[in-house]
Each structure stands twice: as structure tokens, then as C-alpha cells.
Amino acid sequence: MNFKDFYQDQKVKFSFEVFPPKTEEGVRSLFSELNQIQNLNPAFISVTYGAMGSTRDLTRDLAIKIKKELGLTTAFHFTCVGSTRKSIKEYVEHLKKEGLNLVVALRGDAPQKTNKFTPPLHGFSYANELVDYLKQINGFSIAVAGYPEGHIEAPNKNVDLENLKRKVDAGADSVITQLFFDNKDYFDFVNRARKIGISIPIIPGILPILNVKQVERLAGLCGAKIQANLHQKLLQCGEDILAMREIGIEHATTQCQELIKKGAPGIHFYMLNKAHSVEKILANL
């Protein structure tokens, strides 16, 4: 399986991202949500990798469990954080033996309260180095992250795009973007990427908003902007979480309609382990 294979025809593909719960009850709840997602015919499910490698084993085990028990094509995230070349190879080879060869390769975040990412001994400093190493191991198809509004650590968008080009040149097969709420940022990002020779699929990452506090926190972490009118609509809901969720569904639906109309090859939903919003959005589409 190759990430490029999903986007070879004209039919728009939908994929979904989940994070590993830390309790058995959380896993049961997630699988209940994923049972609903099965009916949406996902191209693949991706499983995130916690900050500082905190869910390393949980990510591995959940990715295997989703593939085995639900029969869904599954990708696993992997970061440079805290891993030597030897441990990286052991980890990914284990997953390959379980039939998982789709990797979302990331540098990973610097520890909180620090200004700089410090590579582990015998490890990697940048995602392009991880991509290159995974390609040497062979048998893996790799997606990398793209940042329509620029990576929060990059001095400007041009430098950030040059970093993406390094990841693509190292062997990435597709790009999945960071969340964004204004489609202009995605279209501008794609145009700039094409101009410097990035030709692989660039998949927009969409976050259906669940509540205002949550989206403020997530947008702050990744440097995404929330349009003033959208933010105001959410604030006007007061404590009405269901009303906020409906605004999130409406906004994401509008985003997806335009993205699809203008040629996005797929949509990658950051579903936050909840199926309701993405079910509604796809029904609207």
C-alpha cells in the first residue's frame, strides 16, 4: 500500500485521525466511534504519536488493533523524539510484520518550556532525516506534515516550504496539512508548493470544532488562526456545547465543499475520537 494509491483517481478520499486513549474504557469508547466510521468507507485511519513519545506503545498497539479487529487500512505516526536509529528500526519493523507500512513521519514537538528541539543521541534532528532513514529500511510509504500558515517555529513561510521540499525530496509520498479554518491558506500553500516542484498529493487537514475553549487551545499550539466572525459565533453560544458543535459542523462542511470543488484530492479529518461531527459533514457533502 502507498499513500499515493489513494489519490490516483478522481474520487475524493476521506481519512480520519485518532489518538490513543490511555485507558481500556477509552479504547472501548473509541472503537464504538470507529464502528460508525467504518460505514463512511475511510481510505485510512491514522493513529497519532503523543508528545515526547508518550504514547509510543499505545500508538503501536492501537494501530495493530484497528487493522486486525476492524479491518481498516491503518497508518501510524512516528516522530524523531527520544528514538535512536536502532530503536526506530525495531519499532517500525514490528509494525511492518503486522501488515502496517503507512507511516506519518514527523519531527515531533520540542519539550514544553524549551525553545529548541534537541535530537536524541544517535537519532534525528529533522523529519526529512527520518523520512530518508525509513526509505532505507524499505517497505514503507510515508506521509509528512505541511503547514498552510507556516510552522510555528519557522521564521517565515518560505523557509517552512523549503523544509517541506526536503521531506518530499527524501521520499515522502503525500502531504497532510495542519488544521486550518480559512481555505485561502490551503490554496495559497498548494500554489506555492507546486511552484517549487512539490508534485505529490497535498491533503487538507480539517478539524470539526467541538467547543471554543478546545479550538482556542489547539489553534494556539499550532499557530492556526480562527477568523474573527467564526470565533464570535462560537463565543455567542455561551456554555451551549451542542450549539458550538453545530457551528463546527457547518463551518467544516463549507470548507470541505469548496476544497473538493477546487480539486483537493481528499480530506483528512482530525476527528478527536468522536464520530458524530464527521458523519454529519459527510452526510452534508
Helices and strands as residue ranges (DSSP letters): G 3-7, E 13-18, H 24-38, E 45-47, G 51-53, H 56-70, E 74-79, H 85-97, E 102-106, H 127-137, E 141-146, H 157-170, E 174-179, H 183-195, E 202-206, H 212-222, H 228-235, H 241-261, E 266-270, H 276-284
